[in-house]
Amino acid sequence: MSERNSPPPALVLVCKRPAPGHGKQRLAARLGTAVALEIAERLLDCALEDLAAWPGARVIAPDAAQHCAWAAGRLPECLCLAQPPGNLGERLNALDRRLRAAGHRALAFIGSDAPALAEEHYRTVRAALAEVDTVLLAARDGGVVLMASRRPWPDLAGLPWSTPALGQALAESCRRAGHSLRVCGESFDVDEAADLLQVRRHLAGDPRPARQQLLAALAGLEVCA
């Protein structure tokens, strides 16, 4: 089945509402709370830019129900579905179950900290998902920056989230559950101040407005010199 004949998966943005002391604490420890908050906001804008351009169904999943009004205001045409309590694996499983129960047959999950994701990544994932059950886009630190599947995810609660072992463990868990799987490329996410060097290198020629605003926010930071 080709991508042309297969509807795109719903794209789900799993995110936190940026706030002082809430998220990106490793950046805050190095750069200060105000700078980390500005970067978190610009990173989220990049993910929202991708969500707005997505050709299929779109979902914002903020980290708490009280943030649904905020999320709906950021991109009103998207479905807003708050993350339930639990670790990241438990939250993803719960979102996956609810969205599939609502009729979505294929789902792709992204976070708000991978600004180097580009249309070629998304196009490759969509094409691969027409041929296999599950597609992962790897992160250079051993994690993943995108995970998509036409089948319900296996139990994700016990995986080593936020560690370099996550990508391999997720792939192995999917294979054990009988998924045909493809890892189709690599990008990076932003966790540490040093990751901002990669942001400047990879986005220097990117014309997308949110990416240019992120670069402007990074201008002059010593860590990016």
Contacts in CASP RR format, 6 or more apart in sequence:
PFRMAT RR
TARGET T0000
AUTHOR 0000-0000-0000
METHOD contacts of the structure
MODEL  1
MSERNSPPPALVLVCKRPAPGHGKQRLAARLGTAVALEIAERLLDCALED
LAAWPGARVIAPDAAQHCAWAAGRLPECLCLAQPPGNLGERLNALDRRLR
AAGHRALAFIGSDAPALAEEHYRTVRAALAEVDTVLLAARDGGVVLMASR
RPWPDLAGLPWSTPALGQALAESCRRAGHSLRVCGESFDVDEAADLLQVR
RHLAGDPRPARQQLLAALAGLEVCA
1 130 0 8 1.000
1 131 0 8 1.000
2 127 0 8 1.000
2 130 0 8 1.000
3 123 0 8 1.000
3 126 0 8 1.000
3 127 0 8 1.000
3 130 0 8 1.000
5 130 0 8 1.000
6 126 0 8 1.000
6 129 0 8 1.000
6 130 0 8 1.000
7 56 0 8 1.000
7 105 0 8 1.000
7 106 0 8 1.000
8 54 0 8 1.000
8 55 0 8 1.000
8 56 0 8 1.000
8 106 0 8 1.000
8 126 0 8 1.000
9 56 0 8 1.000
9 104 0 8 1.000
9 105 0 8 1.000
9 106 0 8 1.000
9 107 0 8 1.000
9 108 0 8 1.000
9 126 0 8 1.000
9 129 0 8 1.000
9 148 0 8 1.000
9 150 0 8 1.000
10 56 0 8 1.000
10 57 0 8 1.000
10 58 0 8 1.000
10 59 0 8 1.000
10 99 0 8 1.000
10 104 0 8 1.000
10 106 0 8 1.000
10 107 0 8 1.000
10 108 0 8 1.000
11 50 0 8 1.000
11 51 0 8 1.000
11 54 0 8 1.000
11 56 0 8 1.000
11 57 0 8 1.000
11 58 0 8 1.000
11 59 0 8 1.000
11 108 0 8 1.000
11 110 0 8 1.000
12 59 0 8 1.000
12 60 0 8 1.000
12 61 0 8 1.000
12 81 0 8 1.000
12 95 0 8 1.000
12 99 0 8 1.000
12 107 0 8 1.000
12 108 0 8 1.000
12 109 0 8 1.000
12 110 0 8 1.000
13 47 0 8 1.000
13 48 0 8 1.000
13 50 0 8 1.000
13 51 0 8 1.000
13 58 0 8 1.000
13 59 0 8 1.000
13 60 0 8 1.000
13 61 0 8 1.000
13 110 0 8 1.000
13 111 0 8 1.000
13 112 0 8 1.000
14 61 0 8 1.000
14 83 0 8 1.000
14 91 0 8 1.000
14 92 0 8 1.000
14 95 0 8 1.000
14 109 0 8 1.000
14 110 0 8 1.000
14 111 0 8 1.000
14 112 0 8 1.000
15 44 0 8 1.000
15 47 0 8 1.000
15 60 0 8 1.000
15 61 0 8 1.000
15 62 0 8 1.000
15 63 0 8 1.000
15 71 0 8 1.000
15 111 0 8 1.000
15 112 0 8 1.000
16 22 0 8 1.000
16 23 0 8 1.000
16 40 0 8 1.000
16 62 0 8 1.000
16 63 0 8 1.000
16 112 0 8 1.000
17 62 0 8 1.000
17 63 0 8 1.000
17 64 0 8 1.000
17 67 0 8 1.000
17 70 0 8 1.000
17 71 0 8 1.000
18 24 0 8 1.000
18 37 0 8 1.000
18 40 0 8 1.000
18 41 0 8 1.000
18 44 0 8 1.000
19 37 0 8 1.000
20 33 0 8 1.000
20 34 0 8 1.000
20 37 0 8 1.000
21 28 0 8 1.000
21 33 0 8 1.000
21 36 0 8 1.000
21 37 0 8 1.000
23 36 0 8 1.000
23 40 0 8 1.000
24 36 0 8 1.000
24 37 0 8 1.000
24 39 0 8 1.000
24 40 0 8 1.000
24 113 0 8 1.000
24 190 0 8 1.000
25 36 0 8 1.000
26 191 0 8 1.000
26 192 0 8 1.000
26 193 0 8 1.000
27 35 0 8 1.000
27 36 0 8 1.000
27 39 0 8 1.000
27 40 0 8 1.000
27 190 0 8 1.000
27 191 0 8 1.000
27 192 0 8 1.000
27 193 0 8 1.000
28 35 0 8 1.000
28 36 0 8 1.000
28 37 0 8 1.000
30 192 0 8 1.000
30 193 0 8 1.000
30 223 0 8 1.000
31 39 0 8 1.000
31 193 0 8 1.000
31 221 0 8 1.000
31 223 0 8 1.000
35 221 0 8 1.000
38 217 0 8 1.000
39 190 0 8 1.000
39 196 0 8 1.000
39 214 0 8 1.000
39 217 0 8 1.000
39 218 0 8 1.000
40 112 0 8 1.000
42 210 0 8 1.000
42 213 0 8 1.000
42 214 0 8 1.000
42 217 0 8 1.000
43 112 0 8 1.000
43 113 0 8 1.000
43 115 0 8 1.000
43 190 0 8 1.000
43 214 0 8 1.000
44 112 0 8 1.000
45 210 0 8 1.000
45 213 0 8 1.000
45 214 0 8 1.000
46 112 0 8 1.000
46 115 0 8 1.000
46 117 0 8 1.000
46 208 0 8 1.000
46 210 0 8 1.000
46 211 0 8 1.000
46 214 0 8 1.000
47 110 0 8 1.000
47 111 0 8 1.000
47 112 0 8 1.000
47 113 0 8 1.000
47 114 0 8 1.000
47 115 0 8 1.000
48 74 0 8 1.000
48 75 0 8 1.000
48 210 0 8 1.000
49 208 0 8 1.000
49 209 0 8 1.000
49 210 0 8 1.000
49 211 0 8 1.000
50 110 0 8 1.000
50 117 0 8 1.000
50 122 0 8 1.000
51 58 0 8 1.000
51 60 0 8 1.000
51 75 0 8 1.000
51 78 0 8 1.000
52 58 0 8 1.000
52 75 0 8 1.000
53 119 0 8 1.000
54 122 0 8 1.000
57 79 0 8 1.000
57 104 0 8 1.000
58 75 0 8 1.000
58 77 0 8 1.000
58 78 0 8 1.000
58 79 0 8 1.000
59 78 0 8 1.000
59 79 0 8 1.000
59 80 0 8 1.000
59 81 0 8 1.000
59 99 0 8 1.000
60 71 0 8 1.000
60 72 0 8 1.000
60 74 0 8 1.000
60 75 0 8 1.000
60 78 0 8 1.000
60 79 0 8 1.000
60 80 0 8 1.000
60 81 0 8 1.000
61 80 0 8 1.000
61 81 0 8 1.000
61 82 0 8 1.000
61 83 0 8 1.000
61 91 0 8 1.000
61 95 0 8 1.000
62 68 0 8 1.000
62 70 0 8 1.000
62 71 0 8 1.000
62 80 0 8 1.000
62 82 0 8 1.000
62 83 0 8 1.000
63 82 0 8 1.000
63 83 0 8 1.000
64 82 0 8 1.000
64 83 0 8 1.000
65 82 0 8 1.000
67 82 0 8 1.000
68 80 0 8 1.000
68 82 0 8 1.000
71 78 0 8 1.000
71 80 0 8 1.000
72 78 0 8 1.000
72 80 0 8 1.000
81 95 0 8 1.000
81 98 0 8 1.000
81 99 0 8 1.000
83 91 0 8 1.000
83 94 0 8 1.000
83 95 0 8 1.000
84 90 0 8 1.000
84 91 0 8 1.000
84 94 0 8 1.000
84 95 0 8 1.000
85 91 0 8 1.000
87 157 0 8 1.000
87 158 0 8 1.000
87 161 0 8 1.000
88 156 0 8 1.000
88 161 0 8 1.000
88 162 0 8 1.000
89 156 0 8 1.000
89 157 0 8 1.000
89 158 0 8 1.000
89 159 0 8 1.000
89 161 0 8 1.000
90 156 0 8 1.000
90 157 0 8 1.000
92 109 0 8 1.000
92 153 0 8 1.000
92 156 0 8 1.000
93 153 0 8 1.000
93 155 0 8 1.000
93 156 0 8 1.000
93 157 0 8 1.000
95 109 0 8 1.000
96 107 0 8 1.000
96 152 0 8 1.000
96 153 0 8 1.000
97 152 0 8 1.000
99 107 0 8 1.000
100 107 0 8 1.000
100 152 0 8 1.000
105 150 0 8 1.000
106 129 0 8 1.000
106 148 0 8 1.000
106 149 0 8 1.000
106 150 0 8 1.000
107 148 0 8 1.000
107 149 0 8 1.000
108 125 0 8 1.000
108 129 0 8 1.000
108 135 0 8 1.000
108 146 0 8 1.000
108 147 0 8 1.000
108 148 0 8 1.000
109 146 0 8 1.000
109 147 0 8 1.000
109 148 0 8 1.000
110 117 0 8 1.000
110 145 0 8 1.000
110 146 0 8 1.000
111 145 0 8 1.000
111 189 0 8 1.000
113 189 0 8 1.000
113 190 0 8 1.000
113 191 0 8 1.000
114 139 0 8 1.000
114 145 0 8 1.000
114 146 0 8 1.000
114 187 0 8 1.000
114 188 0 8 1.000
114 189 0 8 1.000
114 190 0 8 1.000
115 190 0 8 1.000
115 199 0 8 1.000
115 203 0 8 1.000
115 210 0 8 1.000
115 211 0 8 1.000
115 214 0 8 1.000
116 187 0 8 1.000
116 188 0 8 1.000
116 198 0 8 1.000
116 199 0 8 1.000
116 202 0 8 1.000
116 203 0 8 1.000
117 137 0 8 1.000
117 145 0 8 1.000
117 146 0 8 1.000
117 187 0 8 1.000
118 206 0 8 1.000
121 137 0 8 1.000
121 146 0 8 1.000
121 185 0 8 1.000
121 187 0 8 1.000
124 184 0 8 1.000
124 185 0 8 1.000
125 135 0 8 1.000
125 137 0 8 1.000
125 146 0 8 1.000
125 148 0 8 1.000
125 184 0 8 1.000
128 135 0 8 1.000
128 182 0 8 1.000
128 184 0 8 1.000
129 135 0 8 1.000
129 148 0 8 1.000
129 149 0 8 1.000
129 150 0 8 1.000
131 182 0 8 1.000
132 179 0 8 1.000
132 180 0 8 1.000
132 181 0 8 1.000
132 182 0 8 1.000
133 149 0 8 1.000
133 150 0 8 1.000
133 151 0 8 1.000
133 174 0 8 1.000
133 178 0 8 1.000
133 179 0 8 1.000
133 180 0 8 1.000
133 181 0 8 1.000
134 147 0 8 1.000
134 148 0 8 1.000
134 149 0 8 1.000
134 150 0 8 1.000
134 151 0 8 1.000
134 174 0 8 1.000
134 179 0 8 1.000
134 180 0 8 1.000
134 181 0 8 1.000
134 182 0 8 1.000
135 146 0 8 1.000
135 147 0 8 1.000
135 148 0 8 1.000
135 149 0 8 1.000
135 181 0 8 1.000
135 182 0 8 1.000
135 183 0 8 1.000
135 184 0 8 1.000
136 144 0 8 1.000
136 146 0 8 1.000
136 147 0 8 1.000
136 148 0 8 1.000
136 167 0 8 1.000
136 170 0 8 1.000
136 171 0 8 1.000
136 181 0 8 1.000
136 182 0 8 1.000
136 183 0 8 1.000
136 184 0 8 1.000
137 144 0 8 1.000
137 145 0 8 1.000
137 146 0 8 1.000
137 147 0 8 1.000
137 183 0 8 1.000
137 184 0 8 1.000
137 185 0 8 1.000
137 186 0 8 1.000
137 187 0 8 1.000
138 144 0 8 1.000
138 145 0 8 1.000
138 167 0 8 1.000
138 183 0 8 1.000
138 185 0 8 1.000
138 186 0 8 1.000
138 187 0 8 1.000
139 145 0 8 1.000
139 167 0 8 1.000
139 186 0 8 1.000
139 187 0 8 1.000
139 188 0 8 1.000
139 189 0 8 1.000
140 186 0 8 1.000
140 187 0 8 1.000
140 188 0 8 1.000
141 164 0 8 1.000
141 188 0 8 1.000
141 189 0 8 1.000
141 191 0 8 1.000
142 164 0 8 1.000
142 165 0 8 1.000
142 166 0 8 1.000
142 167 0 8 1.000
142 168 0 8 1.000
143 163 0 8 1.000
143 164 0 8 1.000
143 166 0 8 1.000
143 167 0 8 1.000
143 170 0 8 1.000
143 189 0 8 1.000
144 166 0 8 1.000
144 167 0 8 1.000
144 170 0 8 1.000
145 187 0 8 1.000
145 188 0 8 1.000
145 189 0 8 1.000
146 187 0 8 1.000
147 153 0 8 1.000
147 170 0 8 1.000
149 174 0 8 1.000
149 179 0 8 1.000
151 177 0 8 1.000
151 179 0 8 1.000
153 174 0 8 1.000
154 173 0 8 1.000
154 174 0 8 1.000
154 176 0 8 1.000
154 177 0 8 1.000
154 179 0 8 1.000
155 173 0 8 1.000
156 170 0 8 1.000
156 173 0 8 1.000
159 166 0 8 1.000
159 169 0 8 1.000
159 170 0 8 1.000
159 173 0 8 1.000
160 166 0 8 1.000
160 169 0 8 1.000
171 181 0 8 1.000
171 183 0 8 1.000
174 181 0 8 1.000
175 181 0 8 1.000
188 195 0 8 1.000
188 198 0 8 1.000
188 202 0 8 1.000
189 195 0 8 1.000
190 196 0 8 1.000
190 199 0 8 1.000
193 223 0 8 1.000
194 223 0 8 1.000
196 218 0 8 1.000
196 221 0 8 1.000
196 223 0 8 1.000
196 224 0 8 1.000
197 223 0 8 1.000
197 224 0 8 1.000
199 214 0 8 1.000
199 215 0 8 1.000
199 218 0 8 1.000
199 224 0 8 1.000
200 215 0 8 1.000
200 218 0 8 1.000
200 224 0 8 1.000
203 211 0 8 1.000
203 212 0 8 1.000
203 214 0 8 1.000
203 215 0 8 1.000
204 215 0 8 1.000
206 212 0 8 1.000
218 224 0 8 1.000
END
